[in-house]
Amino acid sequence: MIYQAQLIDEAEGLIGFPDFLLLNENGEYQAADAKLSLSENKKEIKVQLGVYRKLLANQMPAIVFLGGGQQALIGEETDEVTNKYIGEMRSLLSTTEQPTARYSHSKCSTCPYYQHCKPGFRTAEELSLLYGIDGRSVPALQQAGIETITDLAASDPAGIPDVPYLKGEEKIERAVLQAQSYLSGEAIQRSPVVLPDGHWIHFDIEDNPLTENSGKHVYLWGFLVPDYGSANFEYVWTDCDEDDKAGWIEFLNQIERYRQRYPDLILAHYSAHEASTIRSYSSRYNMEDHATVKYLLGEESPLFDLHKPLLQSLVLPVQSYGLKEICKHPDLVNFQWEDDDSGSQWSVVQFNRFLLATDSQVRTDLKAEILGYNRDDVTATRRLEEWLREQFMV
Protein backbone atom coordinates (compact mmCIF):
# COMPACT_ATOMS: atom_id res chain seq x y z
CA MET A 1 0.00 0.00 0.00
CA ILE A 2 1.15 3.52 -0.83
CA TYR A 3 -0.37 6.41 1.12
CA GLN A 4 -1.07 9.73 -0.65
CA ALA A 5 0.58 8.70 -3.91
CA GLN A 6 1.21 11.17 -6.72
CA LEU A 7 0.24 9.97 -10.20
CA ILE A 8 1.49 11.95 -13.21
CA ASP A 9 0.92 11.50 -16.94
CA GLU A 10 2.93 14.30 -18.55
CA ALA A 11 1.75 13.47 -22.06
CA GLU A 12 -1.92 13.79 -21.03
CA GLY A 13 -1.24 16.64 -18.62
CA LEU A 14 -2.95 14.81 -15.76
CA ILE A 15 -1.99 14.66 -12.08
CA GLY A 16 -3.84 12.72 -9.36
CA PHE A 17 -3.46 12.25 -5.61
CA PRO A 18 -5.34 9.12 -4.49
CA ASP A 19 -5.55 8.47 -0.75
CA PHE A 20 -4.23 4.94 -1.23
CA LEU A 21 -2.72 2.69 -3.89
CA LEU A 22 -3.22 -1.02 -3.19
CA LEU A 23 -1.00 -3.61 -4.87
CA ASN A 24 -2.82 -6.78 -5.95
CA GLU A 25 -1.52 -10.28 -6.56
CA ASN A 26 -0.99 -9.52 -10.28
CA GLY A 27 1.36 -6.64 -9.53
CA GLU A 28 -1.18 -3.97 -10.50
CA TYR A 29 -2.05 -0.95 -8.38
CA GLN A 30 -5.65 -0.16 -7.53
CA ALA A 31 -6.63 3.37 -6.48
CA ALA A 32 -8.71 3.84 -3.32
CA ASP A 33 -10.19 6.93 -1.68
CA ALA A 34 -11.95 7.46 1.66
CA LYS A 35 -15.09 9.62 1.52
CA LEU A 36 -17.58 10.91 4.08
CA SER A 37 -20.32 10.44 1.47
CA LEU A 38 -22.73 7.55 1.96
CA SER A 39 -23.04 7.00 -1.80
CA GLU A 40 -20.56 6.49 -4.64
CA ASN A 41 -23.02 7.94 -7.15
CA LYS A 42 -21.93 11.56 -6.80
CA LYS A 43 -20.48 12.91 -10.03
CA GLU A 44 -17.36 14.33 -8.36
CA ILE A 45 -16.52 10.94 -6.85
CA LYS A 46 -16.96 9.18 -10.18
CA VAL A 47 -14.79 11.72 -11.98
CA GLN A 48 -12.07 11.75 -9.33
CA LEU A 49 -11.73 7.97 -9.20
CA GLY A 50 -12.14 7.79 -12.98
CA VAL A 51 -9.11 10.07 -13.41
CA TYR A 52 -7.08 7.84 -11.09
CA ARG A 53 -8.02 4.81 -13.21
CA LYS A 54 -6.99 6.67 -16.35
CA LEU A 55 -3.63 7.55 -14.79
CA LEU A 56 -2.99 3.97 -13.69
CA ALA A 57 -3.87 2.76 -17.22
CA ASN A 58 -5.18 -0.63 -16.15
CA GLN A 59 -8.60 -2.22 -15.97
CA MET A 60 -8.74 -2.37 -12.17
CA PRO A 61 -11.81 -0.64 -10.69
CA ALA A 62 -11.10 2.01 -8.06
CA ILE A 63 -12.34 1.51 -4.50
CA VAL A 64 -14.36 4.02 -2.50
CA PHE A 65 -14.50 3.63 1.29
CA LEU A 66 -17.80 5.34 2.13
CA GLY A 67 -18.78 7.16 5.29
CA GLY A 68 -21.21 4.45 6.36
CA GLY A 69 -18.50 1.79 6.39
CA GLN A 70 -19.37 0.26 3.02
CA GLN A 71 -17.08 -0.15 0.03
CA ALA A 72 -17.97 0.53 -3.61
CA LEU A 73 -16.20 0.05 -6.91
CA ILE A 74 -15.77 2.67 -9.64
CA GLY A 75 -15.07 1.02 -12.98
CA GLU A 76 -15.23 1.58 -16.73
CA GLU A 77 -18.84 2.79 -16.50
CA THR A 78 -17.41 6.17 -15.42
CA ASP A 79 -15.10 6.54 -18.43
CA GLU A 80 -17.59 8.68 -20.38
CA VAL A 81 -18.22 11.24 -17.62
CA THR A 82 -14.49 11.30 -16.80
CA ASN A 83 -13.46 11.99 -20.39
CA LYS A 84 -16.15 14.68 -20.69
CA TYR A 85 -14.81 16.37 -17.55
CA ILE A 86 -11.22 16.26 -18.82
CA GLY A 87 -12.33 17.80 -22.13
CA GLU A 88 -14.14 20.62 -20.33
CA MET A 89 -11.11 21.32 -18.15
CA ARG A 90 -8.79 21.43 -21.17
CA SER A 91 -11.12 23.91 -22.83
CA LEU A 92 -11.08 26.03 -19.69
CA LEU A 93 -7.29 25.94 -19.46
CA SER A 94 -6.98 27.12 -23.06
CA THR A 95 -8.49 30.52 -22.17
CA THR A 96 -6.28 33.46 -21.22
CA GLU A 97 -8.39 34.75 -18.33
CA GLN A 98 -8.64 33.20 -14.88
CA PRO A 99 -12.19 31.88 -14.44
CA THR A 100 -14.55 33.04 -11.74
CA ALA A 101 -14.44 30.64 -8.81
CA ARG A 102 -15.95 30.22 -5.38
CA TYR A 103 -14.10 29.09 -2.30
CA SER A 104 -14.78 25.66 -0.78
CA HIS A 105 -12.73 24.89 2.30
CA SER A 106 -12.85 21.10 1.97
CA LYS A 107 -11.89 21.19 -1.71
CA CYS A 108 -9.63 24.24 -1.92
CA SER A 109 -7.47 23.34 1.09
CA THR A 110 -6.18 20.24 -0.73
CA CYS A 111 -5.65 21.97 -4.09
CA PRO A 112 -2.10 22.74 -5.31
CA TYR A 113 -3.28 26.26 -6.24
CA TYR A 114 -4.51 26.97 -2.69
CA GLN A 115 -1.75 29.44 -1.80
CA HIS A 116 -2.26 31.22 -5.13
CA CYS A 117 -6.03 31.64 -4.81
CA LYS A 118 -6.63 32.13 -1.08
CA PRO A 119 -5.21 35.70 -0.82
CA GLY A 120 -7.47 36.81 -3.65
CA PHE A 121 -10.52 35.33 -1.95
CA ARG A 122 -9.59 37.11 1.29
CA THR A 123 -8.98 40.45 -0.41
CA ALA A 124 -12.34 40.23 -2.15
CA GLU A 125 -14.02 39.07 1.09
CA GLU A 126 -15.49 36.17 -0.86
CA LEU A 127 -18.66 35.10 0.95
CA SER A 128 -17.98 31.39 0.47
CA LEU A 129 -14.97 31.73 2.79
CA LEU A 130 -17.50 31.51 5.60
CA TYR A 131 -18.56 28.26 7.24
CA GLY A 132 -22.15 27.53 6.19
CA ILE A 133 -22.04 29.59 2.97
CA ASP A 134 -22.14 27.35 -0.09
CA GLY A 135 -20.62 28.87 -3.22
CA ARG A 136 -23.95 28.27 -4.96
CA SER A 137 -25.60 30.70 -2.52
CA VAL A 138 -23.31 33.60 -3.39
CA PRO A 139 -24.85 34.84 -6.69
CA ALA A 140 -28.30 35.14 -5.07
CA LEU A 141 -26.83 36.96 -2.06
CA GLN A 142 -25.07 39.37 -4.41
CA GLN A 143 -28.36 40.01 -6.20
CA ALA A 144 -29.78 40.92 -2.80
CA GLY A 145 -27.03 43.52 -2.36
CA ILE A 146 -24.71 41.46 -0.15
CA GLU A 147 -21.40 41.46 -2.01
CA THR A 148 -18.83 40.89 0.74
CA ILE A 149 -18.35 39.44 4.22
CA THR A 150 -18.50 42.99 5.60
CA ASP A 151 -21.87 43.50 3.89
CA LEU A 152 -23.19 40.27 5.40
CA ALA A 153 -21.87 41.11 8.89
CA ALA A 154 -23.72 44.44 8.80
CA SER A 155 -26.98 42.96 7.52
CA ASP A 156 -30.18 42.41 9.45
CA PRO A 157 -30.94 38.67 9.19
CA ALA A 158 -34.64 39.44 8.90
CA GLY A 159 -33.96 41.40 5.70
CA ILE A 160 -32.05 38.61 3.94
CA PRO A 161 -34.22 36.50 1.63
CA ASP A 162 -34.01 32.75 1.37
CA VAL A 163 -31.48 31.81 -1.30
CA PRO A 164 -30.34 28.42 -2.64
CA TYR A 165 -28.57 26.39 0.07
CA LEU A 166 -29.21 29.12 2.66
CA LYS A 167 -32.81 29.00 3.73
CA GLY A 168 -34.59 29.60 7.00
CA GLU A 169 -34.21 32.06 9.83
CA GLU A 170 -31.80 29.84 11.78
CA LYS A 171 -29.28 29.38 8.95
CA ILE A 172 -29.42 33.01 7.84
CA GLU A 173 -28.90 34.34 11.37
CA ARG A 174 -25.93 32.03 11.84
CA ALA A 175 -24.43 33.18 8.53
CA VAL A 176 -24.52 36.80 9.72
CA LEU A 177 -22.89 35.86 13.02
CA GLN A 178 -20.29 33.78 11.15
CA ALA A 179 -19.39 36.88 9.14
CA GLN A 180 -19.06 38.94 12.32
CA SER A 181 -16.87 36.29 13.95
CA TYR A 182 -14.69 36.06 10.83
CA LEU A 183 -14.05 39.83 10.87
CA SER A 184 -13.48 40.15 14.62
CA GLY A 185 -11.57 36.89 15.10
CA GLU A 186 -13.62 36.27 18.24
CA ALA A 187 -16.05 33.60 19.36
CA ILE A 188 -19.72 34.62 19.57
CA GLN A 189 -22.01 32.90 22.06
CA ARG A 190 -25.54 32.36 20.79
CA SER A 191 -26.95 30.46 23.76
CA PRO A 192 -25.76 28.91 27.03
CA VAL A 193 -23.37 25.99 26.69
CA VAL A 194 -24.88 23.04 28.54
CA LEU A 195 -22.61 20.15 29.51
CA PRO A 196 -23.83 17.20 31.58
CA ASP A 197 -22.65 16.64 35.14
CA GLY A 198 -20.79 13.47 35.99
CA HIS A 199 -17.39 11.82 35.72
CA TRP A 200 -16.12 12.48 32.22
CA ILE A 201 -14.08 9.95 30.26
CA HIS A 202 -12.95 11.09 26.82
CA PHE A 203 -13.34 8.51 24.07
CA ASP A 204 -12.01 8.14 20.52
CA ILE A 205 -11.60 5.23 18.12
CA GLU A 206 -9.26 4.39 15.24
CA ASP A 207 -10.57 2.04 12.56
CA ASN A 208 -9.16 0.40 9.47
CA PRO A 209 -11.25 0.35 6.26
CA LEU A 210 -8.64 -1.78 4.46
CA THR A 211 -9.92 -5.13 5.73
CA GLU A 212 -10.94 -8.27 3.91
CA ASN A 213 -13.93 -8.71 6.19
CA SER A 214 -17.13 -6.69 5.87
CA GLY A 215 -17.08 -3.42 7.74
CA LYS A 216 -14.26 -1.48 9.30
CA HIS A 217 -12.05 -3.05 11.95
CA VAL A 218 -11.60 -0.90 15.06
CA TYR A 219 -8.03 -1.59 16.11
CA LEU A 220 -7.99 0.98 18.89
CA TRP A 221 -10.65 2.06 21.40
CA GLY A 222 -8.98 4.90 23.35
CA PHE A 223 -9.96 6.56 26.65
CA LEU A 224 -8.67 9.42 28.79
CA VAL A 225 -9.80 8.93 32.38
CA PRO A 226 -9.51 11.12 35.49
CA ASP A 227 -7.09 12.77 36.33
CA TYR A 228 -6.60 13.29 32.59
CA GLY A 229 -2.80 13.17 32.43
CA SER A 230 -0.69 11.20 29.95
CA ALA A 231 -0.56 8.33 32.43
CA ASN A 232 -4.38 8.25 32.46
CA PHE A 233 -4.66 7.13 28.84
CA GLU A 234 -6.21 3.66 28.58
CA TYR A 235 -7.10 1.62 25.53
CA VAL A 236 -8.25 -1.63 23.96
CA TRP A 237 -6.07 -2.77 21.04
CA THR A 238 -6.37 -5.62 18.54
CA ASP A 239 -3.47 -6.58 16.29
CA CYS A 240 -5.58 -7.74 13.34
CA ASP A 241 -9.15 -8.02 12.11
CA GLU A 242 -9.24 -11.72 13.03
CA ASP A 243 -9.35 -10.48 16.64
CA ASP A 244 -12.09 -7.98 15.82
CA LYS A 245 -14.81 -9.58 17.95
CA ALA A 246 -12.44 -10.12 20.87
CA GLY A 247 -11.58 -6.41 20.78
CA TRP A 248 -15.27 -5.49 20.68
CA ILE A 249 -16.04 -7.70 23.67
CA GLU A 250 -13.11 -6.26 25.62
CA PHE A 251 -14.37 -2.75 24.79
CA LEU A 252 -17.77 -3.64 26.27
CA ASN A 253 -16.04 -5.09 29.35
CA GLN A 254 -14.04 -1.90 29.72
CA ILE A 255 -17.23 0.17 29.58
CA GLU A 256 -18.72 -1.99 32.34
CA ARG A 257 -15.64 -1.40 34.49
CA TYR A 258 -16.00 2.36 34.01
CA ARG A 259 -19.72 2.10 34.71
CA GLN A 260 -19.06 0.36 38.03
CA ARG A 261 -16.42 2.91 38.95
CA TYR A 262 -18.50 5.93 37.89
CA PRO A 263 -22.29 5.47 38.09
CA ASP A 264 -22.60 9.00 36.63
CA LEU A 265 -20.28 8.22 33.69
CA ILE A 266 -20.09 10.63 30.76
CA LEU A 267 -18.37 9.14 27.70
CA ALA A 268 -17.40 12.24 25.72
CA HIS A 269 -16.43 12.12 22.03
CA TYR A 270 -16.42 14.49 19.03
CA SER A 271 -18.85 13.87 16.13
CA ALA A 272 -21.21 10.94 15.61
CA HIS A 273 -18.55 8.45 14.49
CA GLU A 274 -18.13 6.68 17.84
CA ALA A 275 -21.85 6.15 18.40
CA SER A 276 -22.44 4.96 14.82
CA THR A 277 -19.51 2.54 15.12
CA ILE A 278 -20.91 1.03 18.32
CA ARG A 279 -24.27 0.63 16.58
CA SER A 280 -22.56 -1.00 13.58
CA TYR A 281 -20.63 -3.44 15.79
CA SER A 282 -23.72 -4.42 17.75
CA SER A 283 -25.40 -5.28 14.45
CA ARG A 284 -22.32 -7.08 13.08
CA TYR A 285 -22.27 -9.48 16.03
CA ASN A 286 -26.05 -9.61 16.65
CA MET A 287 -25.68 -7.99 20.06
CA GLU A 288 -28.32 -5.27 19.93
CA ASP A 289 -29.90 -6.74 23.09
CA HIS A 290 -26.63 -6.99 25.02
CA ALA A 291 -26.98 -5.10 28.33
CA THR A 292 -23.92 -2.89 27.78
CA VAL A 293 -24.93 -2.09 24.20
CA LYS A 294 -28.41 -1.10 25.37
CA TYR A 295 -26.79 1.08 28.04
CA LEU A 296 -24.54 2.78 25.45
CA LEU A 297 -27.26 3.35 22.85
CA GLY A 298 -30.36 3.74 25.02
CA GLU A 299 -32.20 6.82 26.24
CA GLU A 300 -29.90 7.14 29.27
CA SER A 301 -26.75 6.71 27.18
CA PRO A 302 -23.49 8.02 28.69
CA LEU A 303 -22.28 8.96 25.19
CA PHE A 304 -22.00 12.73 24.74
CA ASP A 305 -21.05 14.35 21.43
CA LEU A 306 -19.17 17.59 22.19
CA HIS A 307 -19.64 18.75 18.62
CA LYS A 308 -23.38 19.28 19.14
CA PRO A 309 -23.39 21.89 21.97
CA LEU A 310 -20.42 23.66 20.41
CA LEU A 311 -22.16 24.07 17.05
CA GLN A 312 -25.48 24.92 18.68
CA SER A 313 -24.19 27.52 21.13
CA LEU A 314 -21.11 29.11 19.54
CA VAL A 315 -20.02 30.77 16.34
CA LEU A 316 -16.26 30.57 15.89
CA PRO A 317 -13.77 32.27 13.52
CA VAL A 318 -12.99 29.00 11.73
CA GLN A 319 -13.83 27.64 8.30
CA SER A 320 -14.47 24.11 9.56
CA TYR A 321 -15.83 22.92 12.89
CA GLY A 322 -13.57 19.90 12.94
CA LEU A 323 -11.80 19.04 16.19
CA LYS A 324 -8.31 19.91 14.93
CA GLU A 325 -9.25 23.27 13.42
CA ILE A 326 -10.88 24.41 16.66
CA CYS A 327 -8.34 22.93 19.07
CA LYS A 328 -5.25 24.08 17.14
CA HIS A 329 -6.52 27.66 16.75
CA PRO A 330 -4.20 29.87 18.87
CA ASP A 331 -7.06 32.14 19.97
CA LEU A 332 -9.40 29.29 20.85
CA VAL A 333 -8.40 26.03 22.60
CA ASN A 334 -4.74 26.26 21.48
CA PHE A 335 -3.92 22.57 21.91
CA GLN A 336 -1.27 21.16 19.57
CA TRP A 337 -0.79 17.50 18.59
CA GLU A 338 2.73 16.16 19.18
CA ASP A 339 2.94 14.97 15.58
CA ASP A 340 1.52 17.70 13.37
CA ASP A 341 1.27 15.33 10.39
CA SER A 342 -0.86 12.78 12.23
CA GLY A 343 -4.51 12.25 11.37
CA SER A 344 -7.10 9.54 10.82
CA GLN A 345 -5.74 8.46 7.42
CA TRP A 346 -2.19 8.66 8.77
CA SER A 347 -3.26 6.30 11.56
CA VAL A 348 -4.69 3.82 9.03
CA VAL A 349 -1.40 3.80 7.13
CA GLN A 350 0.66 3.37 10.29
CA PHE A 351 -1.56 0.48 11.37
CA ASN A 352 -1.23 -1.27 8.02
CA ARG A 353 2.54 -0.80 8.20
CA PHE A 354 2.31 -2.37 11.66
CA LEU A 355 0.47 -5.38 10.19
CA LEU A 356 3.10 -5.86 7.50
CA ALA A 357 6.15 -5.35 9.72
CA THR A 358 8.13 -8.43 10.76
CA ASP A 359 10.67 -6.68 12.99
CA SER A 360 9.39 -6.57 16.58
CA GLN A 361 10.99 -3.18 17.31
CA VAL A 362 9.40 -1.64 14.22
CA ARG A 363 6.02 -2.97 15.32
CA THR A 364 6.55 -1.59 18.83
CA ASP A 365 7.49 1.84 17.47
CA LEU A 366 4.54 1.99 15.07
CA LYS A 367 2.09 1.00 17.78
CA ALA A 368 3.54 3.67 20.07
CA GLU A 369 3.03 6.31 17.34
CA ILE A 370 -0.60 5.30 16.84
CA LEU A 371 -1.29 5.27 20.57
CA GLY A 372 0.34 8.69 20.88
CA TYR A 373 -1.92 10.12 18.19
CA ASN A 374 -5.05 8.67 19.81
CA ARG A 375 -3.92 9.95 23.22
CA ASP A 376 -3.62 13.43 21.70
CA ASP A 377 -7.13 13.12 20.23
CA VAL A 378 -8.75 12.33 23.57
CA THR A 379 -6.59 14.94 25.29
CA ALA A 380 -7.84 17.47 22.73
CA THR A 381 -11.49 16.76 23.58
CA ARG A 382 -10.58 17.14 27.26
CA ARG A 383 -8.97 20.54 26.53
CA LEU A 384 -12.04 21.48 24.52
CA GLU A 385 -14.28 20.58 27.46
CA GLU A 386 -12.14 22.70 29.81
CA TRP A 387 -12.16 25.64 27.38
CA LEU A 388 -15.95 25.51 27.08
CA ARG A 389 -16.37 25.44 30.85
CA GLU A 390 -13.89 28.27 31.46
CA GLN A 391 -15.03 30.59 28.70
CA PHE A 392 -18.75 30.02 28.24
CA MET A 393 -20.25 28.54 31.41
CA VAL A 394 -21.08 30.42 34.56
TABELWO-V642423 format. One record per residue. N is the residue number from 0. PSI is psi in whole degrees, -180 to 180 (999 if undefined). Layout:
((N,PSI) (N,PSI))
This chain:
((0,137) (1,130) (2,130) (3,56) (4,161) (5,118) (6,130) (7,130) (8,97) (9,-36) (10,-40) (11,-14) (12,35) (13,140) (14,138) (15,150) (16,73) (17,149) (18,-43) (19,149) (20,126) (21,126) (22,125) (23,-179) (24,-16) (25,5) (26,17) (27,145) (28,141) (29,126) (30,146) (31,139) (32,145) (33,130) (34,149) (35,-21) (36,148) (37,-4) (38,143) (39,2) (40,3) (41,139) (42,-42) (43,-33) (44,-44) (45,-43) (46,-46) (47,-50) (48,-30) (49,-38) (50,-41) (51,-42) (52,-41) (53,-40) (54,-37) (55,-22) (56,42) (57,177) (58,5) (59,131) (60,150) (61,154) (62,138) (63,122) (64,109) (65,162) (66,-25) (67,4) (68,-5) (69,165) (70,147) (71,158) (72,138) (73,113) (74,-151) (75,-15) (76,-16) (77,0) (78,-41) (79,-50) (80,-32) (81,-46) (82,-36) (83,-43) (84,-46) (85,-41) (86,-42) (87,-40) (88,-38) (89,-38) (90,-42) (91,-42) (92,-19) (93,-12) (94,162) (95,-9) (96,141) (97,130) (98,157) (99,135) (100,156) (101,151) (102,141) (103,115) (104,-45) (105,-35) (106,-45) (107,-34) (108,-19) (109,2) (110,140) (111,-15) (112,11) (113,-51) (114,-26) (115,-43) (116,-36) (117,-45) (118,-38) (119,-41) (120,-43) (121,-44) (122,-41) (123,-5) (124,49) (125,125) (126,-31) (127,0) (128,-22) (129,141) (130,132) (131,-5) (132,106) (133,142) (134,-28) (135,-10) (136,-23) (137,-48) (138,-40) (139,-36) (140,-39) (141,-37) (142,-27) (143,5) (144,8) (145,97) (146,-32) (147,173) (148,-38) (149,-41) (150,-44) (151,-41) (152,-30) (153,0) (154,151) (155,120) (156,-34) (157,-22) (158,1) (159,124) (160,160) (161,135) (162,166) (163,132) (164,10) (165,84) (166,143) (167,147) (168,-42) (169,-50) (170,-39) (171,-43) (172,-42) (173,-37) (174,-41) (175,-45) (176,-35) (177,-38) (178,-42) (179,-40) (180,-40) (181,-45) (182,-36) (183,-23) (184,16) (185,154) (186,143) (187,128) (188,122) (189,-34) (190,166) (191,140) (192,123) (193,117) (194,140) (195,148) (196,153) (197,-176) (198,115) (199,132) (200,129) (201,138) (202,133) (203,145) (204,157) (205,127) (206,158) (207,112) (208,-12) (209,61) (210,156) (211,-22) (212,165) (213,138) (214,163) (215,147) (216,119) (217,111) (218,-11) (219,120) (220,108) (221,146) (222,142) (223,117) (224,162) (225,136) (226,22) (227,22) (228,177) (229,-34) (230,-9) (231,15) (232,125) (233,157) (234,162) (235,127) (236,140) (237,134) (238,-28) (239,166) (240,-12) (241,-24) (242,15) (243,-49) (244,-38) (245,-40) (246,-39) (247,-45) (248,-41) (249,-35) (250,-47) (251,-39) (252,-39) (253,-41) (254,-40) (255,-37) (256,-42) (257,-39) (258,-40) (259,-36) (260,-38) (261,93) (262,-24) (263,38) (264,134) (265,121) (266,93) (267,137) (268,178) (269,117) (270,174) (271,1) (272,-43) (273,-47) (274,-42) (275,-33) (276,-42) (277,-43) (278,-41) (279,-43) (280,-39) (281,-35) (282,-40) (283,-39) (284,19) (285,49) (286,30) (287,-27) (288,4) (289,138) (290,-43) (291,-36) (292,-45) (293,-34) (294,-44) (295,-34) (296,1) (297,-174) (298,-30) (299,33) (300,140) (301,-10) (302,133) (303,118) (304,108) (305,-22) (306,-34) (307,-54) (308,-32) (309,-48) (310,-33) (311,-37) (312,-21) (313,151) (314,124) (315,153) (316,59) (317,160) (318,-7) (319,139) (320,34) (321,157) (322,-46) (323,-42) (324,-38) (325,-46) (326,-33) (327,-19) (328,124) (329,-24) (330,5) (331,-115) (332,-39) (333,51) (334,132) (335,134) (336,145) (337,-41) (338,107) (339,-21) (340,-8) (341,155) (342,-178) (343,-43) (344,-39) (345,-43) (346,-40) (347,-45) (348,-45) (349,-38) (350,-41) (351,-30) (352,-39) (353,-43) (354,-35) (355,-20) (356,141) (357,-20) (358,126) (359,-36) (360,-38) (361,-44) (362,-42) (363,-44) (364,-42) (365,-42) (366,-41) (367,-38) (368,-43) (369,-44) (370,-39) (371,-40) (372,-45) (373,-38) (374,-40) (375,-37) (376,-48) (377,-29) (378,-36) (379,-42) (380,-31) (381,-45) (382,-37) (383,-44) (384,-47) (385,-42) (386,-43) (387,-43) (388,-41) (389,-37) (390,-27) (391,4) (392,137) (393,999))
